Amino acid sequence: MDERITIDVERLRDALVNETGPAAFAGSPWAIVDVAALEDASPLDLIREAERRGWDLRRFAVG
């Protein structure tokens, strides 16, 4: 069965940036690049990144 949910993309983006951000502030150049990429990422790319990290996307469901 195909479960479809509507994702709050900005909430997902914020969570991804918040998880990646501390490494950027610690001076990791890769983390700085990651944060910049997340800020400009498409909704599909954000979903793929969250899935890559093993996140449950239902956390970001609307409604």
PDB file of N, CA, C and O in Angstrom:
ATOM      1  N   MET A   1       0.844  -1.183   0.000  1.00  0.00           N
ATOM      2  CA  MET A   1       0.000   0.000   0.000  1.00  0.00           C
ATOM      3  C   MET A   1       0.883   1.238   0.000  1.00  0.00           C
ATOM      4  O   MET A   1       1.872   1.298   0.730  1.00  0.00           O
ATOM      5  N   ASP A   2       0.539   2.200  -0.795  1.00  0.00           N
ATOM      6  CA  ASP A   2       1.307   3.435  -0.930  1.00  0.00           C
ATOM      7  C   ASP A   2       0.758   4.480   0.035  1.00  0.00           C
ATOM      8  O   ASP A   2      -0.347   4.989  -0.155  1.00  0.00           O
ATOM      9  N   GLU A   3       1.527   4.796   1.063  1.00  0.00           N
ATOM     10  CA  GLU A   3       1.098   5.792   2.045  1.00  0.00           C
ATOM     11  C   GLU A   3       1.553   7.171   1.576  1.00  0.00           C
ATOM     12  O   GLU A   3       2.746   7.407   1.384  1.00  0.00           O
ATOM     13  N   ARG A   4       0.607   8.068   1.395  1.00  0.00           N
ATOM     14  CA  ARG A   4       0.931   9.430   0.963  1.00  0.00           C
ATOM     15  C   ARG A   4       0.630  10.396   2.093  1.00  0.00           C
ATOM     16  O   ARG A   4      -0.423  10.337   2.726  1.00  0.00           O
ATOM     17  N   ILE A   5       1.582  11.286   2.330  1.00  0.00           N
ATOM     18  CA  ILE A   5       1.395  12.325   3.338  1.00  0.00           C
ATOM     19  C   ILE A   5       1.834  13.651   2.737  1.00  0.00           C
ATOM     20  O   ILE A   5       2.631  13.687   1.800  1.00  0.00           O
ATOM     21  N   THR A   6       1.314  14.723   3.278  1.00  0.00           N
ATOM     22  CA  THR A   6       1.739  16.059   2.877  1.00  0.00           C
ATOM     23  C   THR A   6       2.763  16.529   3.903  1.00  0.00           C
ATOM     24  O   THR A   6       2.509  16.522   5.107  1.00  0.00           O
ATOM     25  N   ILE A   7       3.918  16.935   3.402  1.00  0.00           N
ATOM     26  CA  ILE A   7       5.045  17.324   4.251  1.00  0.00           C
ATOM     27  C   ILE A   7       5.097  18.839   4.393  1.00  0.00           C
ATOM     28  O   ILE A   7       4.923  19.572   3.420  1.00  0.00           O
ATOM     29  N   ASP A   8       5.337  19.295   5.609  1.00  0.00           N
ATOM     30  CA  ASP A   8       5.637  20.711   5.861  1.00  0.00           C
ATOM     31  C   ASP A   8       7.111  20.895   5.508  1.00  0.00           C
ATOM     32  O   ASP A   8       7.995  20.651   6.329  1.00  0.00           O
ATOM     33  N   VAL A   9       7.356  21.328   4.284  1.00  0.00           N
ATOM     34  CA  VAL A   9       8.710  21.393   3.743  1.00  0.00           C
ATOM     35  C   VAL A   9       9.596  22.355   4.534  1.00  0.00           C
ATOM     36  O   VAL A   9      10.770  22.064   4.762  1.00  0.00           O
ATOM     37  N   GLU A  10       9.061  23.472   4.946  1.00  0.00           N
ATOM     38  CA  GLU A  10       9.892  24.432   5.691  1.00  0.00           C
ATOM     39  C   GLU A  10      10.264  23.888   7.065  1.00  0.00           C
ATOM     40  O   GLU A  10      11.369  24.132   7.550  1.00  0.00           O
ATOM     41  N   ARG A  11       9.359  23.159   7.689  1.00  0.00           N
ATOM     42  CA  ARG A  11       9.680  22.533   8.977  1.00  0.00           C
ATOM     43  C   ARG A  11      10.750  21.456   8.792  1.00  0.00           C
ATOM     44  O   ARG A  11      11.642  21.313   9.628  1.00  0.00           O
ATOM     45  N   LEU A  12      10.660  20.703   7.700  1.00  0.00           N
ATOM     46  CA  LEU A  12      11.670  19.699   7.377  1.00  0.00           C
ATOM     47  C   LEU A  12      13.008  20.373   7.113  1.00  0.00           C
ATOM     48  O   LEU A  12      14.038  19.933   7.623  1.00  0.00           O
ATOM     49  N   ARG A  13      12.999  21.440   6.317  1.00  0.00           N
ATOM     50  CA  ARG A  13      14.231  22.169   6.012  1.00  0.00           C
ATOM     51  C   ARG A  13      14.878  22.673   7.309  1.00  0.00           C
ATOM     52  O   ARG A  13      16.081  22.512   7.513  1.00  0.00           O
ATOM     53  N   ASP A  14      14.071  23.281   8.177  1.00  0.00           N
ATOM     54  CA  ASP A  14      14.598  23.804   9.446  1.00  0.00           C
ATOM     55  C   ASP A  14      15.233  22.699  10.281  1.00  0.00           C
ATOM     56  O   ASP A  14      16.298  22.898  10.866  1.00  0.00           O
ATOM     57  N   ALA A  15      14.586  21.537  10.341  1.00  0.00           N
ATOM     58  CA  ALA A  15      15.121  20.426  11.132  1.00  0.00           C
ATOM     59  C   ALA A  15      16.444  19.926  10.560  1.00  0.00           C
ATOM     60  O   ALA A  15      17.375  19.633  11.311  1.00  0.00           O
ATOM     61  N   LEU A  16      16.529  19.830   9.240  1.00  0.00           N
ATOM     62  CA  LEU A  16      17.774  19.391   8.611  1.00  0.00           C
ATOM     63  C   LEU A  16      18.892  20.393   8.856  1.00  0.00           C
ATOM     64  O   LEU A  16      20.016  20.009   9.179  1.00  0.00           O
ATOM     65  N   VAL A  17      18.588  21.671   8.702  1.00  0.00           N
ATOM     66  CA  VAL A  17      19.596  22.712   8.936  1.00  0.00           C
ATOM     67  C   VAL A  17      20.008  22.715  10.404  1.00  0.00           C
ATOM     68  O   VAL A  17      21.192  22.842  10.713  1.00  0.00           O
ATOM     69  N   ASN A  18      19.038  22.574  11.313  1.00  0.00           N
ATOM     70  CA  ASN A  18      19.352  22.582  12.743  1.00  0.00           C
ATOM     71  C   ASN A  18      20.242  21.412  13.137  1.00  0.00           C
ATOM     72  O   ASN A  18      21.082  21.543  14.027  1.00  0.00           O
ATOM     73  N   GLU A  19      20.064  20.272  12.483  1.00  0.00           N
ATOM     74  CA  GLU A  19      20.917  19.123  12.794  1.00  0.00           C
ATOM     75  C   GLU A  19      22.318  19.306  12.216  1.00  0.00           C
ATOM     76  O   GLU A  19      23.298  18.856  12.809  1.00  0.00           O
ATOM     77  N   THR A  20      22.415  19.957  11.072  1.00  0.00           N
ATOM     78  CA  THR A  20      23.696  20.127  10.391  1.00  0.00           C
ATOM     79  C   THR A  20      24.439  21.357  10.886  1.00  0.00           C
ATOM     80  O   THR A  20      25.670  21.384  10.874  1.00  0.00           O
ATOM     81  N   GLY A  21      23.709  22.369  11.320  1.00  0.00           N
ATOM     82  CA  GLY A  21      24.280  23.653  11.698  1.00  0.00           C
ATOM     83  C   GLY A  21      25.384  23.637  12.733  1.00  0.00           C
ATOM     84  O   GLY A  21      26.378  24.338  12.542  1.00  0.00           O
ATOM     85  N   PRO A  22      25.276  22.876  13.830  1.00  0.00           N
ATOM     86  CA  PRO A  22      26.336  22.912  14.844  1.00  0.00           C
ATOM     87  C   PRO A  22      27.720  22.569  14.299  1.00  0.00           C
ATOM     88  O   PRO A  22      28.717  23.143  14.736  1.00  0.00           O
ATOM     89  N   ALA A  23      27.787  21.649  13.358  1.00  0.00           N
ATOM     90  CA  ALA A  23      29.080  21.322  12.757  1.00  0.00           C
ATOM     91  C   ALA A  23      29.606  22.498  11.944  1.00  0.00           C
ATOM     92  O   ALA A  23      30.813  22.733  11.889  1.00  0.00           O
ATOM     93  N   ALA A  24      28.697  23.234  11.314  1.00  0.00           N
ATOM     94  CA  ALA A  24      29.110  24.409  10.541  1.00  0.00           C
ATOM     95  C   ALA A  24      29.671  25.474  11.468  1.00  0.00           C
ATOM     96  O   ALA A  24      30.678  26.110  11.154  1.00  0.00           O
ATOM     97  N   PHE A  25      29.021  25.669  12.611  1.00  0.00           N
ATOM     98  CA  PHE A  25      29.498  26.673  13.555  1.00  0.00           C
ATOM     99  C   PHE A  25      30.808  26.253  14.207  1.00  0.00           C
ATOM    100  O   PHE A  25      31.556  27.096  14.702  1.00  0.00           O
ATOM    101  N   ALA A  26      31.088  24.954  14.211  1.00  0.00           N
ATOM    102  CA  ALA A  26      32.354  24.462  14.755  1.00  0.00           C
ATOM    103  C   ALA A  26      33.480  24.636  13.744  1.00  0.00           C
ATOM    104  O   ALA A  26      34.642  24.359  14.044  1.00  0.00           O
ATOM    105  N   GLY A  27      33.133  25.094  12.548  1.00  0.00           N
ATOM    106  CA  GLY A  27      34.151  25.399  11.545  1.00  0.00           C
ATOM    107  C   GLY A  27      34.360  24.339  10.491  1.00  0.00           C
ATOM    108  O   GLY A  27      35.309  24.432   9.711  1.00  0.00           O
ATOM    109  N   SER A  28      33.509  23.339  10.441  1.00  0.00           N
ATOM    110  CA  SER A  28      33.643  22.311   9.420  1.00  0.00           C
ATOM    111  C   SER A  28      33.232  22.880   8.062  1.00  0.00           C
ATOM    112  O   SER A  28      32.070  23.236   7.866  1.00  0.00           O
ATOM    113  N   PRO A  29      34.174  22.966   7.129  1.00  0.00           N
ATOM    114  CA  PRO A  29      33.820  23.530   5.817  1.00  0.00           C
ATOM    115  C   PRO A  29      32.763  22.700   5.091  1.00  0.00           C
ATOM    116  O   PRO A  29      31.943  23.254   4.358  1.00  0.00           O
ATOM    117  N   TRP A  30      32.771  21.372   5.285  1.00  0.00           N
ATOM    118  CA  TRP A  30      31.768  20.537   4.622  1.00  0.00           C
ATOM    119  C   TRP A  30      30.380  20.818   5.169  1.00  0.00           C
ATOM    120  O   TRP A  30      29.403  20.827   4.421  1.00  0.00           O
ATOM    121  N   ALA A  31      30.291  21.047   6.465  1.00  0.00           N
ATOM    122  CA  ALA A  31      28.988  21.335   7.064  1.00  0.00           C
ATOM    123  C   ALA A  31      28.451  22.674   6.581  1.00  0.00           C
ATOM    124  O   ALA A  31      27.245  22.827   6.385  1.00  0.00           O
ATOM    125  N   ILE A  32      29.335  23.638   6.389  1.00  0.00           N
ATOM    126  CA  ILE A  32      28.910  24.946   5.872  1.00  0.00           C
ATOM    127  C   ILE A  32      28.302  24.776   4.480  1.00  0.00           C
ATOM    128  O   ILE A  32      27.267  25.366   4.168  1.00  0.00           O
ATOM    129  N   VAL A  33      28.950  23.975   3.659  1.00  0.00           N
ATOM    130  CA  VAL A  33      28.438  23.698   2.311  1.00  0.00           C
ATOM    131  C   VAL A  33      27.103  22.966   2.405  1.00  0.00           C
ATOM    132  O   VAL A  33      26.175  23.266   1.653  1.00  0.00           O
ATOM    133  N   ASP A  34      27.004  22.005   3.328  1.00  0.00           N
ATOM    134  CA  ASP A  34      25.755  21.255   3.500  1.00  0.00           C
ATOM    135  C   ASP A  34      24.605  22.175   3.899  1.00  0.00           C
ATOM    136  O   ASP A  34      23.504  22.055   3.361  1.00  0.00           O
ATOM    137  N   VAL A  35      24.846  23.089   4.832  1.00  0.00           N
ATOM    138  CA  VAL A  35      23.796  24.011   5.271  1.00  0.00           C
ATOM    139  C   VAL A  35      23.343  24.878   4.106  1.00  0.00           C
ATOM    140  O   VAL A  35      22.144  25.075   3.906  1.00  0.00           O
ATOM    141  N   ALA A  36      24.287  25.394   3.340  1.00  0.00           N
ATOM    142  CA  ALA A  36      23.939  26.227   2.184  1.00  0.00           C
ATOM    143  C   ALA A  36      23.116  25.426   1.174  1.00  0.00           C
ATOM    144  O   ALA A  36      22.150  25.939   0.610  1.00  0.00           O
ATOM    145  N   ALA A  37      23.497  24.183   0.951  1.00  0.00           N
ATOM    146  CA  ALA A  37      22.757  23.334   0.009  1.00  0.00           C
ATOM    147  C   ALA A  37      21.345  23.056   0.519  1.00  0.00           C
ATOM    148  O   ALA A  37      20.392  23.057  -0.262  1.00  0.00           O
ATOM    149  N   LEU A  38      21.205  22.819   1.816  1.00  0.00           N
ATOM    150  CA  LEU A  38      19.881  22.563   2.384  1.00  0.00           C
ATOM    151  C   LEU A  38      18.984  23.787   2.275  1.00  0.00           C
ATOM    152  O   LEU A  38      17.786  23.663   2.022  1.00  0.00           O
ATOM    153  N   GLU A  39      19.556  24.954   2.464  1.00  0.00           N
ATOM    154  CA  GLU A  39      18.762  26.180   2.390  1.00  0.00           C
ATOM    155  C   GLU A  39      18.205  26.414   0.994  1.00  0.00           C
ATOM    156  O   GLU A  39      17.152  27.032   0.841  1.00  0.00           O
ATOM    157  N   ASP A  40      18.906  25.923  -0.028  1.00  0.00           N
ATOM    158  CA  ASP A  40      18.484  26.117  -1.414  1.00  0.00           C
ATOM    159  C   ASP A  40      17.850  24.874  -2.038  1.00  0.00           C
ATOM    160  O   ASP A  40      17.442  24.908  -3.199  1.00  0.00           O
ATOM    161  N   ALA A  41      17.765  23.788  -1.290  1.00  0.00           N
ATOM    162  CA  ALA A  41      17.309  22.510  -1.841  1.00  0.00           C
ATOM    163  C   ALA A  41      15.822  22.533  -2.194  1.00  0.00           C
ATOM    164  O   ALA A  41      15.018  23.226  -1.569  1.00  0.00           O
ATOM    165  N   SER A  42      15.496  21.759  -3.205  1.00  0.00           N
ATOM    166  CA  SER A  42      14.088  21.585  -3.587  1.00  0.00           C
ATOM    167  C   SER A  42      13.397  20.705  -2.544  1.00  0.00           C
ATOM    168  O   SER A  42      14.065  19.997  -1.790  1.00  0.00           O
ATOM    169  N   PRO A  43      12.076  20.745  -2.499  1.00  0.00           N
ATOM    170  CA  PRO A  43      11.360  19.864  -1.569  1.00  0.00           C
ATOM    171  C   PRO A  43      11.723  18.386  -1.751  1.00  0.00           C
ATOM    172  O   PRO A  43      11.880  17.660  -0.769  1.00  0.00           O
ATOM    173  N   LEU A  44      11.855  17.945  -2.990  1.00  0.00           N
ATOM    174  CA  LEU A  44      12.203  16.547  -3.240  1.00  0.00           C
ATOM    175  C   LEU A  44      13.588  16.220  -2.694  1.00  0.00           C
ATOM    176  O   LEU A  44      13.787  15.158  -2.105  1.00  0.00           O
ATOM    177  N   ASP A  45      14.540  17.122  -2.883  1.00  0.00           N
ATOM    178  CA  ASP A  45      15.889  16.896  -2.361  1.00  0.00           C
ATOM    179  C   ASP A  45      15.898  16.851  -0.837  1.00  0.00           C
ATOM    180  O   ASP A  45      16.643  16.070  -0.246  1.00  0.00           O
ATOM    181  N   LEU A  46      15.077  17.681  -0.198  1.00  0.00           N
ATOM    182  CA  LEU A  46      14.988  17.659   1.263  1.00  0.00           C
ATOM    183  C   LEU A  46      14.424  16.325   1.745  1.00  0.00           C
ATOM    184  O   LEU A  46      14.915  15.755   2.720  1.00  0.00           O
ATOM    185  N   ILE A  47      13.405  15.834   1.069  1.00  0.00           N
ATOM    186  CA  ILE A  47      12.813  14.545   1.434  1.00  0.00           C
ATOM    187  C   ILE A  47      13.832  13.433   1.255  1.00  0.00           C
ATOM    188  O   ILE A  47      13.950  12.561   2.116  1.00  0.00           O
ATOM    189  N   ARG A  48      14.562  13.447   0.165  1.00  0.00           N
ATOM    190  CA  ARG A  48      15.595  12.428  -0.068  1.00  0.00           C
ATOM    191  C   ARG A  48      16.670  12.474   1.018  1.00  0.00           C
ATOM    192  O   ARG A  48      17.120  11.431   1.494  1.00  0.00           O
ATOM    193  N   GLU A  49      17.076  13.674   1.406  1.00  0.00           N
ATOM    194  CA  GLU A  49      18.095  13.806   2.452  1.00  0.00           C
ATOM    195  C   GLU A  49      17.573  13.279   3.784  1.00  0.00           C
ATOM    196  O   GLU A  49      18.297  12.585   4.498  1.00  0.00           O
ATOM    197  N   ALA A  50      16.336  13.597   4.123  1.00  0.00           N
ATOM    198  CA  ALA A  50      15.751  13.096   5.368  1.00  0.00           C
ATOM    199  C   ALA A  50      15.672  11.567   5.341  1.00  0.00           C
ATOM    200  O   ALA A  50      15.957  10.913   6.345  1.00  0.00           O
ATOM    201  N   GLU A  51      15.293  11.004   4.211  1.00  0.00           N
ATOM    202  CA  GLU A  51      15.240   9.548   4.087  1.00  0.00           C
ATOM    203  C   GLU A  51      16.635   8.948   4.196  1.00  0.00           C
ATOM    204  O   GLU A  51      16.810   7.895   4.809  1.00  0.00           O
ATOM    205  N   ARG A  52      17.625   9.605   3.610  1.00  0.00           N
ATOM    206  CA  ARG A  52      19.013   9.135   3.691  1.00  0.00           C
ATOM    207  C   ARG A  52      19.476   9.088   5.145  1.00  0.00           C
ATOM    208  O   ARG A  52      20.242   8.206   5.534  1.00  0.00           O
ATOM    209  N   ARG A  53      19.005  10.044   5.942  1.00  0.00           N
ATOM    210  CA  ARG A  53      19.369  10.106   7.360  1.00  0.00           C
ATOM    211  C   ARG A  53      18.518   9.167   8.215  1.00  0.00           C
ATOM    212  O   ARG A  53      18.727   9.057   9.423  1.00  0.00           O
ATOM    213  N   GLY A  54      17.564   8.496   7.584  1.00  0.00           N
ATOM    214  CA  GLY A  54      16.730   7.543   8.302  1.00  0.00           C
ATOM    215  C   GLY A  54      15.597   8.168   9.097  1.00  0.00           C
ATOM    216  O   GLY A  54      15.060   7.547  10.014  1.00  0.00           O
ATOM    217  N   TRP A  55      15.234   9.384   8.752  1.00  0.00           N
ATOM    218  CA  TRP A  55      14.178  10.093   9.475  1.00  0.00           C
ATOM    219  C   TRP A  55      12.808   9.566   9.076  1.00  0.00           C
ATOM    220  O   TRP A  55      12.597   9.140   7.940  1.00  0.00           O
ATOM    221  N   ASP A  56      11.888   9.602  10.021  1.00  0.00           N
ATOM    222  CA  ASP A  56      10.489   9.257   9.777  1.00  0.00           C
ATOM    223  C   ASP A  56       9.785  10.537   9.310  1.00  0.00           C
ATOM    224  O   ASP A  56       9.571  11.457  10.099  1.00  0.00           O
ATOM    225  N   LEU A  57       9.436  10.585   8.054  1.00  0.00           N
ATOM    226  CA  LEU A  57       8.841  11.794   7.482  1.00  0.00           C
ATOM    227  C   LEU A  57       7.469  12.120   8.058  1.00  0.00           C
ATOM    228  O   LEU A  57       6.975  13.235   7.886  1.00  0.00           O
ATOM    229  N   ARG A  58       6.857  11.170   8.732  1.00  0.00           N
ATOM    230  CA  ARG A  58       5.563  11.452   9.366  1.00  0.00           C
ATOM    231  C   ARG A  58       5.697  12.524  10.446  1.00  0.00           C
ATOM    232  O   ARG A  58       4.707  13.155  10.815  1.00  0.00           O
ATOM    233  N   ARG A  59       6.913  12.735  10.954  1.00  0.00           N
ATOM    234  CA  ARG A  59       7.156  13.815  11.928  1.00  0.00           C
ATOM    235  C   ARG A  59       6.827  15.177  11.340  1.00  0.00           C
ATOM    236  O   ARG A  59       6.529  16.121  12.072  1.00  0.00           O
ATOM    237  N   PHE A  60       6.881  15.277  10.019  1.00  0.00           N
ATOM    238  CA  PHE A  60       6.710  16.557   9.335  1.00  0.00           C
ATOM    239  C   PHE A  60       5.398  16.628   8.558  1.00  0.00           C
ATOM    240  O   PHE A  60       5.213  17.499   7.708  1.00  0.00           O
ATOM    241  N   ALA A  61       4.499  15.706   8.858  1.00  0.00           N
ATOM    242  CA  ALA A  61       3.206  15.671   8.172  1.00  0.00           C
ATOM    243  C   ALA A  61       2.356  16.869   8.578  1.00  0.00           C
ATOM    244  O   ALA A  61       2.359  17.302   9.730  1.00  0.00           O
ATOM    245  N   VAL A  62       1.636  17.385   7.599  1.00  0.00           N
ATOM    246  CA  VAL A  62       0.706  18.491   7.835  1.00  0.00           C
ATOM    247  C   VAL A  62      -0.626  17.889   8.247  1.00  0.00           C
ATOM    248  O   VAL A  62      -1.105  16.929   7.642  1.00  0.00           O
ATOM    249  N   GLY A  63      -1.213  18.465   9.281  1.00  0.00           N
ATOM    250  CA  GLY A  63      -2.544  18.036   9.692  1.00  0.00           C
ATOM    251  C   GLY A  63      -2.558  16.965  10.651  1.00  0.00           C
ATOM    252  O   GLY A  63      -3.629  16.523  11.069  1.00  0.00           O
TER     253      GLY A  63
END
